[in-house]
């Protein structure tokens, strides 16, 4: 093992001497101001983010074993503020530490917040007394407010570590995952309830683990999956309904009894799906691609598999060629391997860190000095083996930009994104010295020629911006246009089309109205409801309809019924009353979620509707023996008057800034109310109320006095109700 490592390091070093970089690039240290704080030892996690919104990338951590105040001055949330030229200044807040960190806007107020898992929850107050926490920022990077009720309540009794954010259920709010420190507390996913509280929706305790975890879309369905360093199972696929299932075997190098050393996600072959880079216990880097069957893997490592001695890995486009590269780190050596789309790897550049250079943290890809190339941050273990200490170091690509430019990084093309879900737009921008720049972001659902709609105006040119993906549309021909404004204006369009699948689609929707709610049914009994399927399209449609259960203590089950290729005429409404769901005598007791979907079973869910029901103990005389369902599309149960829908038409614009027009169709005259609700379910505005004639109507909502975020518009008509999501961006 040692001979292999030494040989590899010699080869890498000789390659660097012969040719510093295939692309003429070099990375030089840029660490001025990273001390204080001093650091001690053990691993940690770094994150790049413009935490104070000044357009310059900052560096964040909650520290290594020395945090808080263990032989060091590090403590709490540490922010090294970047000045855009490669120098840093530090600010720390809190009495806790030793763990992982994630950054994102969890309450949709426009300011970045942090989530973290930790080992040293030493604080005697709310800020720092839980193994998993979220804290709201105020745009300064210095002041934090706890936003963590319900976190670390699922049996986590040992230190937590790696943490990440993503919108797992496409509701517009970032959710959280965290993984255990080594052993005992497993992996846990918490849903963001939007009010400062969190609900545990998936996870497990026990087992061993490496320290790191990431969200990413591995199977390309638009819902974030999990890549972790846990033992036994490392990949967890999102089912789109709030749950995950472990993906084991299939040819990928198994994590083993102690999990992987490190893991990273990125779309290596530009097909819209993330590949998985791992550092196995053998200290080799492997890259794996999930095959279309969803269960087996293809090895994309090729000559990269010859790089041994790795302890950590990251994925980023370091040379600006549009293909993601692999960055390996271990035993003093940082190696950057240029990708070409998944068929080969070429050593781009490598360099040595101070001895002994054991890897304690790695982050790559952010452009700290605005030269148009990605940079690298590490925590490097240095000194003699009996008295070594960690040192945070940053290495920036050394090119000097001569002209203003911008290059879209994510989405790149071919991705599937969920309408209304919180996500990130990423780019790289080269800015000649002395220019102050901002970026406008525009969206087209109709191709690269537009028309383009402005969705973000004048955002800081820091390479990353969070927003909800446009909702209320289904399109495979979506593009972004990014324009950087400086001494001149330069625009760029995403290289390939990406897809948006909306959870709230105006062309096709499904709804259910239970009879006599709330539903409480005995084992062996049944309940009834009305189902509604609506098309607002001006052409005939075919859709599948299927019904699933979320069973307490079991998870997702079904479909209990499935109907293929249900036909709808233009502007059709199908109303089916008296649908009967039977509950078998063996059904577990507890509360279920009952969900109907329309779309293309099982891959594309265009819309869904859900309501809960509760199963109580068996009553004598009830004999249902299975989850039988009857009545959805039986002959004679379809409403004969389908000529026109009770439905929303397209609200425009959406997302919107300050004002949007809400349009809807009525099949007949009747009583109408139109209200706006926030995510807490509170009515904040009544837009219309009274008698309306049949036909199309429109109402303007001026939301200038309301904060950015997701809202729901509810239309009630003659005792029926439908809703649509609206996204306000200021």
N, C-alpha and C positions, 0 to 999 in steps of 0.2 A: 504493500500500500504506500509506504513512504517513498520507495523507489519510483513508483508510478507518479506520485505527486511531484517529486523533484524533477523527474523527466519532463512532466507537463509544464512546470513552471519555467524550466530552461527553454523549452521550445517556444513558449509564449514570449519570454523575454527576448530571445534571439529574433523572433519575428518582429517585435517592436523596434529592435535596433536596426534591422535591415530595412523595414518599411513602417515608419511610425503609424501610418494609417492608409488603408486602400484609398480613402477619400481625402487624404491630406489633413485629417483632423487630429487634434491632440486635446487632452483634457489636463488642466493645470489646477493646482490647489487654490482655493479661494475661501479661506477659513477665518479671516480676520474678524474678531468679535465673537467667536463661538465659545470662548472662555472668558468670563464665567458663564454657566456654572462649571465647576469641576465635576467629573463623573467618577464612578467607582468601578463596577464590573457587572457581568451578566448581560443578558439581551434586553433590548427595548424595541420600540417601533417609532419610525419617523414618518412625518406626513408633510408634503408640500401644500401650501394654501396661501392665498392672499387674504389673511385673516382680518386685516384692517382696511381692506378695500382701496389701497392707494395705487394699485396697478403693479406692484412689485411682489414677487413670490416670497413668502416667509417659510420658516421651517419650524415644526412643532413636535413635541414629545411629552410624555409624562415621566420619562427618565428610566434609568436602570436600577440596579439593586441599591444604589446610593440615594434614591429618592424615597422619602423625604429625610434629609439631614442625616443619612447614615454615612459617616466619614466624609461627607461632601456638603456643599451648599445648594444642591439641586432639590427642588420641591415643587409639587403640584403640576399645573399646566405650564410648560415652558414654551415660550415663543421667542424664536430668534427672528427679529424683523429684518427683512432684506432691504437694501437700499437701491436695488436694481443694477448695481455695479459689482456685486460680489462680496460686499462687507455686511456685517451683522451687528445687531444690538439686542440684548436679551431682556425679557421681562418674565417673572415667575409669579404664580398666584396659587396658593393651596398648600395643604399639609398632608399630602398623600403621594403615591407614585408607584413606579416599577411595573410597567405594563405596556399595553398597546393603545393606539389612538386612531380615531376617524374624524373627518371634518365634513360638514354639510349643513344646510339650512333646514333644521327639523321642524320649525314652527312657521316657515314661509313668511318671515318678516323682512327678508332681504339681507339679514346679517348671518354670517357663518357661525355655526355652533360646533361643539365637539362631543364625541362619545368616547368612552375609554373603559377598558377592563384592566383591573390592577390587582396587585398582590398586597401592597401596603396601604390598606384603607384605615390609616391611623387617625384621621381627623375626628375630632369630637363634635363636629357639626354636620349639617346636611350635605355640605359641599366637601365630599371626600370620605364618607363613612360607609359606602357600599362597594361591593366588588365589581359592579358594573354601574356606570353613571352616564348621564347626558347633562351638559351644562350649556345654557344659552349664552351667546355672545352679544355684545352691543355695538359691534363694529370697530372696537378699539383693540381687541386682542388682549385686554388687560382685566376686564370685568366679566364675571361669569355668574349666572343664576341657575341653581339646580332645577332640573326638569326631568326628574328620574323616578317618580312614584311607580312602583310595580317592578322595577328592574332588580335583578339578582334575587328573585323570590322563588326560584324553581329548584331549590336544593343546592345552589352553588355555595359550598362551604369551604372552598379553597381558592387560591388566587386565580383570577381570570387574566387574560392577556390580549391577544390580537382581536381587533374590533373593526367592523366595517358598517357602512350605511348603504341602503338601497331601498327603493320602493317595491316591496315584494308583491303587493296586491294592487298596484296601479291606482291607488286612491288619492295620489297627490302628496302623500306624506312619506318621508324617509323612515324606514324601519331599521332595526339593528340586529347584528349577530356578533357574538363574542365567543372565544374559545378558551379553554382552561389552560392554566399554567402547569403543564407537564402531566398531571394525573388527578383524577378524582371528580372534577366538576364538568367534564365533557364539553358540549357545544350547546348554545342556546340562542333562539331567535325570538325577538320581542317586536310586536306590532305597536306602532305609534298611534295612539288614540287621538292625537291632535289637541289635547288639553293638559299636557304635562304628565299624563299617566301612560303606562305601557302594559301590554298584555302578552304573557308568554304563550306562543302558539306552536313552538316546535323545539325539540331538543332532548338531551339525555345527559345523565350523570354517569361517572365511572369511566374506565379506560385510561389510556395514556394519550398524550398529544404533544406535537410540536407546538410552537407558540403563535402561529400565524394563520390568518383566514381571509378570504376575499369573496365578495359578490361578483358575479358576472353571468352572462347569458351563454351557457355552454351548449344548449340544444337549440338555440335560435328561435324560441317561441315568444320572446319579448318579456318573459318573466325572469328575474334574477335568480340564478342558481348559486350554490355555495361550493367553493373549493377550500378545503381545510387541511390541516396537518394532523388530524386525529387518526388514531390507530384503527385497524379493521376497515373502516369506511372513510374515505376522504371527500367524495363527491356526493352532493345532495341536490336532487333535481326538484325545482319548484313545480307544484302541481297546478298553479294558477288560482287555487282556492284557499291559500293560506297555509298549506302544508308542504312538506318535503319528503322525498323518499331517497334512501341511500342507494347509490349505484356502485356495485362491487364487481370485481373481476373484469372480464372482457379483454384481458391482455395488458392493461396498464400495470406498470410496476407497483406492487402492493405497498401500502404504507408501513406494514410490519407492526410489531408489537409496540413500538415507540413513536409511530407516525413519521411523516416526512420532516426533514429539517426545515424546509421552506417550500412555498408554493406561490405561483403567480398566474394571472390570467391575461390573455390578449388575443386578438384576432390575427393570427400569424398569416393565414392564407387569404385574408380579405374576402371571406364568404359570408360575413355577418355573424359568425358564431365564434365564441372564444375558445382558444386552445389552452391547455394546461401545461405549465412548466413546473417541474418538481425538482427538488434536491433530495435524492433518496438517502437512506442510511449509508450507502456506499460512497457518498460524497460526489456522485455524478449528477449531471443535469440531463433530464429527459423532457422532451416536449411531446404531448399526446393530443390527438384529435379524436373527438367522438364521431363515430361513424353514423350514417343516416339511420341505421337500425336502432339507435339510441341506447345500445347496451355494450358494444364492442369499440375498441380503440385502435387507431393507427399511430405508429411511432414516427414522428417527424424529426427525430433527433439527428439522424445522419451523422456527419462528422462532428457535430456538437457533442456526441456521446463520448468523444475522446478527451473532453475537458474534465479532469478529476481534481479533487481537492476543494470542490465548491462547498460552501456552507449556506449560501443564500443566493436567491435569484430574483430578477425583476424583468419585465417586458416593457419596452418603449421604443419609439422611432428615434434613434439617436443621430442618424445621418440625413434625415429629411427626405428620404427617397420614396416615402409612402408605404414602406414595409416595416413591420415591427421587428425589432432586434431583441436579442437576449443578453442580459447583463449578469455575469456570474461574479461571485465574490467569496473568497476564502483563502486563509493562510497567506496574507499579504497581497494577493493578486486580485485585481479587478480586471476582468476581461469582457470586452464588448464584441459580440458576434453579430454581424450584419445578416439579416434575413433577406430572402429574395421571393418570399411568398410561400414558403413551406417545403422547398425541395433541396436547399443547401444552406450552409452557414459559412461565412467568411470572417476570419478574425479582423475586426475593424481597428481595434486599439486595445492595448493593455498596459497597465502600470502597477507599480508596487506601492503599498502603504507602509508606514513605519512598522518595525518588527515588534512582536511576532505577527501582528495583523490578523488575529482571529476576528471573525465577523460577528458583530453584535447588533447591527441594523443596516438596512440597505433601502434606499429609495432612489428611483431614476426617472427621468423624462421631463421634469419641469424646466423651464427656461428662466433661470434666475437673473440673467443679464441682458435679456432681450436681443440676443444675436441670432435667433432663429434655429438654435440647436438645443437638444436636451442636455441636462446636467445631472450630476450624481451626488447624493449625500450618503455618508456611512457613519456608523459608530464603530471605531476600530480599537480593538484591545491591544495595548502596547506595553512594553517594558518586559523585564525578566519574569519568568513564569511564576515566581513566588511573590512578586510585587507588581503585577501588571494592573493597569488602569485603562478605562475606556476614554476615548477622545472622539468627539464629533468633528468630522471633516467634510468639506464640500469641494467637489472638483467640477469646474466649469469648462465647457468647450471654448476654445480660445479664439475662434474666428471673430473678425470685426465686421459688422454689417455696413454696407455702403448704400443700400437703398431699402426703402420701406417695403415690406411684404407680409402676407398672411397666408397660411396653409391650413385648411381644415384637417383635423385629426380624428374627431369622433362627433357625430357619425361619419364614417368613411364611405359607406355604401353597403347595401345588401342586408343591413340589420333589420330586425323586426322590433319596432318600438310600440308600446302601449299608450294609446291616447289618454291624456290626463295624468299619466304617471310622472312623478318627479324624476328628472334625469339631468345629465350634464352634457353640455356642448364643449368640446375641447379644440384648441388650435395652437399653432406655433406662429409667432410673429417676429420678424426681424425689424428692429427699429434703430436707425442711425442715432448716434449720441446726441442728446439734447432735445429730442422731440417728445412732446407730450401727446399721447395717443389714446383714443377710445375705439370701441368696436360696436358696430350695429349688426344685429342678427336678423335675417329675413328668412321666411319659410315659403316654399311652394309645394303644393300637393299635385301639381299638374305638369311636372317636368322641369328640366333645366332652363327652359326659356321663360318660366313663370306663368302667370303673374306671381310676384313675391309679395308677401305680407310681413310687415315689420312685427317682430315678436320680442325684441329687446333693443333698447336704444341707449347708446352712449355708455356701455358697460366698461369697466376697467380692462385694459389690455394685459391681463394677467394669464391668459391661456385657458381659462376654464370658467364656465358660467352655468349655474343651476337654474332650471325652469321646468314647468310641466310641459310635456309634449302636447302639441295641438290636439284637441279632442273633437269628437263629433264627426270624424271622417274615417273612411277606409280607403287607403291609396297605396299602391306599390310604386308610385312614381314621385316620391318626395325628395326634395333637395333643400339644402341651406345655402344662403349666400351671406358670406361674412365680409364686412367692409371695415377696414382700419382707417381712421381719420388721424392724420398728422399734418405735416407740412404739405402733404398731398393725400389723395384718397386712393386706396387700392382695395379691390374686391377679389374674392375667390369663391368658387362654388364647389360643394362636395363632389368628389370624383365620380361617384356612382349613385344611383337612386337607392333610397332606403324605403322601408314600408312602415306605415302607421296603421295599427289595428285598434280601433277605438272601442273602449268599453261602453261608450254611450254613442251609438250610431244612429243617425236620424233616418237612414234608409230602412232599417230593420230592427225591431225591438220586440221583446217578450216581457210579459208581466203575469203575475198571479195574484188573485185576491182570495184568501182563505175564508170559508164560511164560518161565522161565529168564533172569531179569534178572541183570546189566545187559545190555541188548540192544545188540549190535554186528552190523550187517547190511551186506553188500556192495551196491554199486550193482547193481540188477537182481534183488535178493533179496526176502525177505519176513520178517515176524515175526508171532507170534500172541499173543493175550491173551484174557482173559475179561472180559466187560462185565456190569455189574450196574446195574439200574434199580429203585429202591425207592420205593414210596408208603406213607406213614404216615397218609394221609387216610382219613376214614371215609365217603368217597363216591368214585365213579369219577372218574378224571382222564384228560385227554388232554395229551400233551406232545410237542414236537418234540425230536429228538436229532440232533446234528450233530458232526462231527469236523473239527478244524483243525490245521494244522501251523505251527510257527514255524521257518522255514528259515534256517540260518546265512547271513548276508550278504544276506538278502532281506527277512525279516520274516514277517508273518502271511500264510498261504496257505490257501485252501479256501473252502467246506468240501469235503473229499475224499469225504465221504458225508453225506447228509442224509435223515432219516426224519421224515415229518410225521404228527402226530396219532396217536402211539403210545398205545393204550388201556391203562389200568391199572385194575384193580378195587380196591375198598377193601382197604388193607393188603397190596397186591400186591408181589411181588418177581419180577423177570424176570432170570434168569441165563443168559447166552449164552456158551458156551465155544467155543474154536477160531476166534475172529474173526481173519481174516488181512488184514494190511496189506502191500501190495506196494510196493516201493521202485523207482522207475524207474532205468534205466541212466544217465540224465542228472542224477540227483539230486546236488546239491552235497555235497562231503565236509564232515564236521563233526558237531556235536551238535545235535539237534533237540529241540523240545518238542512232545509229542503230546497233544492236549487234546480231550476229549469234553465236550459241553455238553448240558443239558436245559433246556427252557423254551419260549419262543415265538420261533422264529427269524425275523429276526435281532436283534430289539430287546431281548428280555428273557432274560437268562441266570439261571436259578434256581439251578443248581448246575453245577459242573464238576469234572473229574478229569483229572490229567495225569501223564505219566511221560516221561523222556528216552530217546532212542535215538541211536546214533552210526552214521553211514554211512561205510564204508571204500571203497577203490577197487574197480573192477569185477573180478569173477571170471568166468572162462570158463564158458560154459554157462548163465548166468543171463540171462533175456530180458524181464523186466518192463519195460513201456514207458510206464506211467503210474501215478499214485497211486491205483490201484484198491483198494477195500476191500470185503470180503465177509464175511457171516456174522452181522451184528448181529441182524437180525430175520427171518432166513429161516425158512420153515416147518419145524417139527420141531426147531428149535434153542432153543426156549424151554422153560425148566424147567416141568414140569407141576404142581409142587406150589407154588402161589403163594398159598396161603391166608393166610399170615402172614409178616410181614417180620422179618428180622434187622436191627434198626435202633434208633436212639435215638428216644424220644418226647420231648416238650418238657421241657427242664430248666428248673426254676423256682425262684427268679427268675434271669434272665439278661438284662442284667447283674445282679450281685448284690453284696451287702456282707457279707463274712465267710462266709456259708453258702448253699449251693444243693443242691437235690435233683436227682440225675441218674437218669433213668428210661430203660429199654430193654426191647425185646421180643426173645424168642428163639423161633424156629420149632420147635425141638426141644431136648431135653436135650443137654448137652455141656459141654466145658471152656471157661471164661470167665476172662479177666483184664481189669481195668479200671484204666487208669493215667492220670495227669495229667502233661503235659509243658509246659515253658516254651517261649518262642519260639526258644531256642537248640537245641531238640530234646532237652533233658535231662529224663529222668524225675525228677519231684520227689515223686511220691506214688503208692503202689499202693493203690487203694481196694477192690479185690475180686480174689480168685483162687481157682479151684476149680470143682467141678461144680455146674451150675445146671439146674433143670428148665425145660421149655418154659413160655412165658408171659411176663408182664410183671414186671419187677423194678425196684427203686429203691435207690439208695445216696446217702447224704448226704456231701458234701465240705465240711468245715470248713476254710476257707482263712484263718483269722484271723492266722496267722503269716506269710503271704505278702504281698508288695507288690502294689499295684494294677497291673493290666495284663491282657494277653490270654494265655490258656492253652488248651491242647488236651487234650480227654479222648479217649482211644483205647480202643475196645472190641474185644477179640479173642475170636472164637468159632469153635471147630473149624477153625482155620487161616485164617479170614477176619478182616478188620479194617476198621473204620470209625472216623471221628473227628468230633468236633464242637468248635466254638469256645466258650469260656466267658470272660466279661469280668468281672474283679474290680474294683470301685470302692470305695475307702474314703474 
